[in-house]
């Protein structure tokens, strides 16, 4: 028998073993966040997400963009607005046509994409039933404020057989959080700057939203005193709140610091006079929701409130985190894009905050 024949047979057998493991792998069974017992025949190769931010979690846990075939328009915008589509060019091809105008899934589109698994909101009972009736596997998830990072990552770790990676991400997030609050918890209330988290020019985050967690962690206080989740506001309320700092919602592409600085109504607000208006960054995903990049978000929010309280460099921490999460090394230009260096250039001391 020739050397070539031996080599060929050896590697053919190895290939057969690999293929058999994939084809006959034990199904994944777990209880999803709607309390449903879900059985997934094998690690899904083609995942469609009609709930966010699971799409970029799939990419982070898998270390590739190969499994994500569809997501919402909002989520796809985040992928393109940051640099995830540059890290994984295949993400430029994913569909965002799987959710209709009424927020219901496009079952025909999901079937045409040969979707192995759909991620849907737990509250969408009728749509889950319709998708399952069409033969689609569905895993339900729900929004639990800051717990989303833990519950979603844990579930996606089970689904993708990446529970160890999920644990490593959550451990990193917890360590970062503890390191921050070890500094900020000793700040007296009188020394805490007030923050206005502006969704758009007519709505803001109040104390019952998950954004309050960011404000508390950063050693600040909410400038809005009206209780609620996301509340309607008007210019008079903003003037009366007179925040020291304004954070602009990252999802709102059109809202930028310059819109606040140049609006004569707000010219006497402390945040405007001192140039402390910041657009929330976007990395692999936006930093407003508590996703896999929560540790980076907490650090950024804290540095905008207390620029000198944390050791190390925001820029270097972001760079190393991207290598950890996605296995990619970002260029200086990509880091600037993620940290919104250009958009936030007029903020006082922003270069020091992000470097």
BELHU-V223862 format. One record per residue. N is the residue number from 1. RES is the residue in three letters. SS is DSSP state (hx for helix, st for strand, lp for the rest). OMEGA is omega in whole degrees, 0 to 359 (* if undefined). Layout:
((N | RES | SS | OMEGA) (N | RES | SS | OMEGA))
This chain:
((1 | UNK | lp | 183) (2 | UNK | lp | 178) (3 | UNK | hx | 181) (4 | UNK | hx | 181) (5 | UNK | hx | 178) (6 | UNK | hx | 181) (7 | UNK | hx | 183) (8 | UNK | hx | 181) (9 | UNK | hx | 180) (10 | UNK | hx | 184) (11 | UNK | hx | 174) (12 | UNK | hx | 178) (13 | UNK | hx | 178) (14 | UNK | hx | 179) (15 | UNK | hx | 180) (16 | UNK | hx | 179) (17 | UNK | hx | 180) (18 | UNK | hx | 181) (19 | UNK | hx | 181) (20 | UNK | hx | 178) (21 | UNK | hx | 182) (22 | UNK | hx | 185) (23 | UNK | hx | 185) (24 | UNK | lp | 179) (25 | UNK | lp | 179) (26 | UNK | lp | 178) (27 | UNK | lp | 177) (28 | UNK | st | 178) (29 | UNK | st | 178) (30 | UNK | st | 178) (31 | UNK | st | 183) (32 | UNK | lp | 188) (33 | UNK | lp | 170) (34 | UNK | lp | 181) (35 | UNK | lp | 181) (36 | UNK | lp | 173) (37 | UNK | st | 185) (38 | UNK | st | 175) (39 | UNK | st | 179) (40 | UNK | st | 188) (41 | UNK | lp | 180) (42 | UNK | lp | 176) (43 | UNK | lp | 186) (44 | UNK | lp | 180) (45 | UNK | lp | 184) (46 | UNK | lp | 184) (47 | UNK | st | 174) (48 | UNK | st | 184) (49 | UNK | st | 175) (50 | UNK | lp | 172) (51 | UNK | lp | 181) (52 | UNK | lp | 6) (53 | UNK | lp | 185) (54 | UNK | hx | 184) (55 | UNK | hx | 181) (56 | UNK | hx | 173) (57 | UNK | hx | 176) (58 | UNK | hx | 181) (59 | UNK | hx | 182) (60 | UNK | hx | 182) (61 | UNK | hx | 182) (62 | UNK | hx | 182) (63 | UNK | lp | 179) (64 | UNK | lp | 176) (65 | UNK | lp | 189) (66 | UNK | lp | 186) (67 | UNK | lp | 184) (68 | UNK | st | 182) (69 | UNK | st | 180) (70 | UNK | st | 177) (71 | UNK | lp | 179) (72 | UNK | lp | 178) (73 | UNK | hx | 180) (74 | UNK | hx | 180) (75 | UNK | hx | 179) (76 | UNK | hx | 177) (77 | UNK | hx | 179) (78 | UNK | hx | 179) (79 | UNK | hx | 181) (80 | UNK | hx | 182) (81 | UNK | hx | 176) (82 | UNK | lp | 181) (83 | UNK | lp | 183) (84 | UNK | hx | 178) (85 | UNK | hx | 174) (86 | UNK | hx | 176) (87 | UNK | hx | 183) (88 | UNK | lp | 184) (89 | UNK | hx | 179) (90 | UNK | hx | 179) (91 | UNK | hx | 176) (92 | UNK | hx | 184) (93 | UNK | hx | 183) (94 | UNK | lp | 181) (95 | UNK | st | 171) (96 | UNK | lp | 182) (97 | UNK | lp | 184) (98 | UNK | lp | 178) (99 | UNK | st | 181) (100 | UNK | lp | 182) (101 | UNK | lp | 180) (102 | UNK | lp | 177) (103 | UNK | lp | 178) (104 | UNK | lp | 182) (105 | UNK | st | 175) (106 | UNK | lp | 187) (107 | UNK | hx | 179) (108 | UNK | hx | 179) (109 | UNK | hx | 180) (110 | UNK | hx | 178) (111 | UNK | hx | 180) (112 | UNK | hx | 178) (113 | UNK | lp | 182) (114 | UNK | lp | 183) (115 | UNK | lp | 177) (116 | UNK | lp | 183) (117 | UNK | st | 176) (118 | UNK | st | 173) (119 | UNK | st | 184) (120 | UNK | st | 176) (121 | UNK | st | 181) (122 | UNK | lp | 183) (123 | UNK | lp | 184) (124 | UNK | lp | 186) (125 | UNK | hx | 184) (126 | UNK | hx | 181) (127 | UNK | hx | 177) (128 | UNK | hx | 179) (129 | UNK | hx | 180) (130 | UNK | hx | 180) (131 | UNK | hx | 179) (132 | UNK | hx | 177) (133 | UNK | hx | 179) (134 | UNK | lp | 177) (135 | UNK | lp | 180) (136 | UNK | lp | 172) (137 | UNK | lp | 184) (138 | UNK | st | 171) (139 | UNK | st | 184) (140 | UNK | st | 177) (141 | UNK | st | 179) (142 | UNK | lp | 183) (143 | UNK | lp | 181) (144 | UNK | lp | 181) (145 | UNK | hx | 184) (146 | UNK | hx | 178) (147 | UNK | hx | 182) (148 | UNK | hx | 182) (149 | UNK | hx | 181) (150 | UNK | hx | 185) (151 | UNK | hx | 181) (152 | UNK | hx | 180) (153 | UNK | hx | 177) (154 | UNK | hx | 181) (155 | UNK | hx | 179) (156 | UNK | hx | 176) (157 | UNK | hx | 177) (158 | UNK | hx | 183) (159 | UNK | hx | 185) (160 | UNK | hx | 185) (161 | UNK | lp | 181) (162 | UNK | lp | 184) (163 | UNK | hx | 179) (164 | UNK | hx | 178) (165 | UNK | hx | 178) (166 | UNK | hx | 179) (167 | UNK | hx | 180) (168 | UNK | hx | 178) (169 | UNK | hx | 181) (170 | UNK | hx | 176) (171 | UNK | hx | 178) (172 | UNK | hx | 179) (173 | UNK | hx | 181) (174 | UNK | hx | 179) (175 | UNK | hx | 179) (176 | UNK | hx | 179) (177 | UNK | hx | 181) (178 | UNK | hx | 178) (179 | UNK | hx | 180) (180 | UNK | hx | 184) (181 | UNK | hx | 174) (182 | UNK | hx | 178) (183 | UNK | hx | 190) (184 | UNK | hx | 184) (185 | UNK | lp | 181) (186 | UNK | lp | 180) (187 | UNK | lp | 179) (188 | UNK | lp | 184) (189 | UNK | hx | 181) (190 | UNK | hx | 180) (191 | UNK | hx | 179) (192 | UNK | lp | 177) (193 | UNK | lp | 177) (194 | UNK | st | 183) (195 | UNK | st | 171) (196 | UNK | st | 177) (197 | UNK | st | 189) (198 | UNK | st | 177) (199 | UNK | st | 173) (200 | UNK | st | 186) (201 | UNK | lp | 179) (202 | UNK | lp | 177) (203 | UNK | st | 183) (204 | UNK | st | 180) (205 | UNK | st | 177) (206 | UNK | lp | 192) (207 | UNK | lp | 182) (208 | UNK | lp | 176) (209 | UNK | lp | 179) (210 | UNK | lp | 179) (211 | UNK | hx | 177) (212 | UNK | hx | 177) (213 | UNK | hx | 178) (214 | UNK | hx | 180) (215 | UNK | hx | 180) (216 | UNK | hx | 181) (217 | UNK | hx | 183) (218 | UNK | lp | 181) (219 | UNK | lp | 181) (220 | UNK | lp | 174) (221 | UNK | st | 183) (222 | UNK | st | 180) (223 | UNK | lp | 179) (224 | UNK | lp | 183) (225 | UNK | lp | 179) (226 | UNK | lp | 181) (227 | UNK | lp | 179) (228 | UNK | lp | 178) (229 | UNK | lp | 171) (230 | UNK | st | 187) (231 | UNK | st | 175) (232 | UNK | st | 179) (233 | UNK | lp | 175) (234 | UNK | lp | 181) (235 | UNK | hx | 181) (236 | UNK | hx | 179) (237 | UNK | hx | 179) (238 | UNK | hx | 179) (239 | UNK | hx | 179) (240 | UNK | hx | 179) (241 | UNK | hx | 178) (242 | UNK | lp | 186) (243 | UNK | lp | 173) (244 | UNK | lp | 184) (245 | UNK | st | 174) (246 | UNK | st | 171) (247 | UNK | st | 180) (248 | UNK | st | 182) (249 | UNK | lp | 183) (250 | UNK | lp | 181) (251 | UNK | lp | 183) (252 | UNK | lp | 186) (253 | UNK | lp | 187) (254 | UNK | lp | 183) (255 | UNK | lp | 184) (256 | UNK | lp | 181) (257 | UNK | hx | 182) (258 | UNK | hx | 177) (259 | UNK | hx | 180) (260 | UNK | hx | 181) (261 | UNK | hx | 186) (262 | UNK | lp | 179) (263 | UNK | lp | 184) (264 | UNK | hx | 180) (265 | UNK | hx | 186) (266 | UNK | hx | 188) (267 | UNK | lp | 183) (268 | UNK | lp | 177) (269 | UNK | lp | 182) (270 | UNK | hx | 181) (271 | UNK | hx | 180) (272 | UNK | hx | 181) (273 | UNK | hx | 182) (274 | UNK | lp | 180) (275 | UNK | lp | 177) (276 | UNK | lp | 176) (277 | UNK | st | 187) (278 | UNK | st | 172) (279 | UNK | st | 182) (280 | UNK | lp | 184) (281 | UNK | lp | 172) (282 | UNK | st | 178) (283 | UNK | lp | 171) (284 | UNK | lp | 174) (285 | UNK | lp | 178) (286 | UNK | st | 184) (287 | UNK | lp | 177) (288 | UNK | lp | 177) (289 | UNK | lp | 180) (290 | UNK | lp | 181) (291 | UNK | lp | 182) (292 | UNK | lp | 181) (293 | UNK | lp | 183) (294 | UNK | hx | 181) (295 | UNK | hx | 179) (296 | UNK | hx | 179) (297 | UNK | hx | 181) (298 | UNK | hx | 179) (299 | UNK | hx | 181) (300 | UNK | hx | 179) (301 | UNK | hx | 182) (302 | UNK | hx | 181) (303 | UNK | hx | 178) (304 | UNK | hx | 180) (305 | UNK | hx | 180) (306 | UNK | lp | 189) (307 | UNK | lp | 187) (308 | UNK | lp | 187) (309 | UNK | lp | 184) (310 | UNK | lp | 178) (311 | UNK | lp | 175) (312 | UNK | lp | 186) (313 | UNK | lp | 176) (314 | UNK | hx | 182) (315 | UNK | hx | 181) (316 | UNK | hx | 178) (317 | UNK | hx | 177) (318 | UNK | hx | 182) (319 | UNK | hx | 181) (320 | UNK | hx | 179) (321 | UNK | hx | 179) (322 | UNK | hx | 176) (323 | UNK | hx | 179) (324 | UNK | hx | 185) (325 | UNK | hx | 189) (326 | UNK | hx | 181) (327 | UNK | lp | 184) (328 | UNK | lp | 176) (329 | UNK | lp | 183) (330 | UNK | lp | 174) (331 | UNK | lp | 177) (332 | UNK | hx | 180) (333 | UNK | hx | 179) (334 | UNK | hx | 177) (335 | UNK | hx | 178) (336 | UNK | hx | 179) (337 | UNK | hx | 182) (338 | UNK | hx | 182) (339 | UNK | lp | 180) (340 | UNK | lp | 182) (341 | UNK | lp | 182) (342 | UNK | lp | 182) (343 | UNK | lp | 182) (344 | UNK | lp | 187) (345 | UNK | lp | 182) (346 | UNK | lp | 178) (347 | UNK | lp | 183) (348 | UNK | lp | 176) (349 | UNK | lp | 185) (350 | UNK | hx | 178) (351 | UNK | hx | 177) (352 | UNK | hx | 180) (353 | UNK | hx | 187) (354 | UNK | hx | 181) (355 | UNK | lp | *))
